[in-house]
Amino acid sequence: MVRFLHTLTSVVCLILGAFQLVVTVSANISDSMWELGVLRSMGCTRMQITSVIVYELIATTLAAITLGYVCGIIVSVLSIAIFHILVELPMKVQLPTGTLIMIFIFAIFSMLAGAKYGTSVLFKKNIAGILKGC
């Protein structure tokens, strides 16, 4: 029963996190629309602009995942240590590596989906309109 609740909670968190990441990525692209418009006006292709966006997103996503994993693992180990000190048992830590890998994969896929959605909005607009801020 505990494993089922853990899995259910993890799935809900993954779906909400993926949705939040897609929305955040598309909002980030909307905020940097002028910069991307300048790249378009300089003659960069769709693939080059999408690559620039994806590289930026990979850097920020990997930094966030690393920071989140480190903080989460430290808090988990400390919580487990406190529990085992209270019940006077030897400390044994089992991290859910499958869940950690799934979170990483979902983050990468939702980041790519956000980049594709955000750039599709960019390429539908006129370059002059983007640079004027319309």
GIZI-V813601 format. One record per residue. N is the residue number from 1. PHI is phi in whole degrees, 0 to 359 (999 if undefined). BURIAL is 1 if it has 16 or more other ideal C-beta (glycine too) atoms within 10 Angstrom, else 0. Layout:
((N PHI BURIAL) (N PHI BURIAL))
This chain:
((1 999 0) (2 295 0) (3 296 0) (4 297 0) (5 295 0) (6 297 0) (7 295 0) (8 298 0) (9 297 0) (10 295 0) (11 295 0) (12 298 0) (13 295 0) (14 295 1) (15 294 0) (16 295 0) (17 294 0) (18 295 1) (19 298 0) (20 296 0) (21 293 1) (22 296 1) (23 295 0) (24 295 1) (25 295 1) (26 293 1) (27 292 0) (28 296 1) (29 293 1) (30 296 0) (31 292 0) (32 261 1) (33 298 1) (34 296 0) (35 299 0) (36 290 1) (37 295 1) (38 296 0) (39 298 1) (40 295 1) (41 291 0) (42 280 0) (43 102 0) (44 290 0) (45 279 0) (46 301 0) (47 295 0) (48 293 0) (49 293 1) (50 296 1) (51 297 0) (52 300 1) (53 295 1) (54 295 1) (55 297 0) (56 297 0) (57 292 1) (58 297 0) (59 298 0) (60 289 0) (61 292 1) (62 295 0) (63 295 0) (64 293 0) (65 296 0) (66 298 0) (67 297 0) (68 295 0) (69 296 0) (70 298 0) (71 297 0) (72 296 0) (73 293 0) (74 298 0) (75 296 0) (76 297 0) (77 296 0) (78 294 0) (79 295 0) (80 296 0) (81 296 0) (82 297 0) (83 298 0) (84 289 0) (85 292 0) (86 294 0) (87 266 0) (88 55 0) (89 244 0) (90 292 0) (91 283 0) (92 224 0) (93 248 0) (94 235 0) (95 276 0) (96 282 0) (97 295 0) (98 298 0) (99 294 0) (100 297 0) (101 292 0) (102 297 0) (103 298 1) (104 298 0) (105 295 0) (106 297 1) (107 295 1) (108 294 1) (109 295 0) (110 290 1) (111 295 1) (112 294 1) (113 296 0) (114 295 1) (115 294 1) (116 295 0) (117 293 0) (118 294 1) (119 286 1) (120 295 0) (121 293 0) (122 297 1) (123 283 0) (124 278 0) (125 270 0) (126 283 0) (127 299 0) (128 296 0) (129 294 0) (130 294 1) (131 290 0) (132 280 0) (133 91 0) (134 275 0))
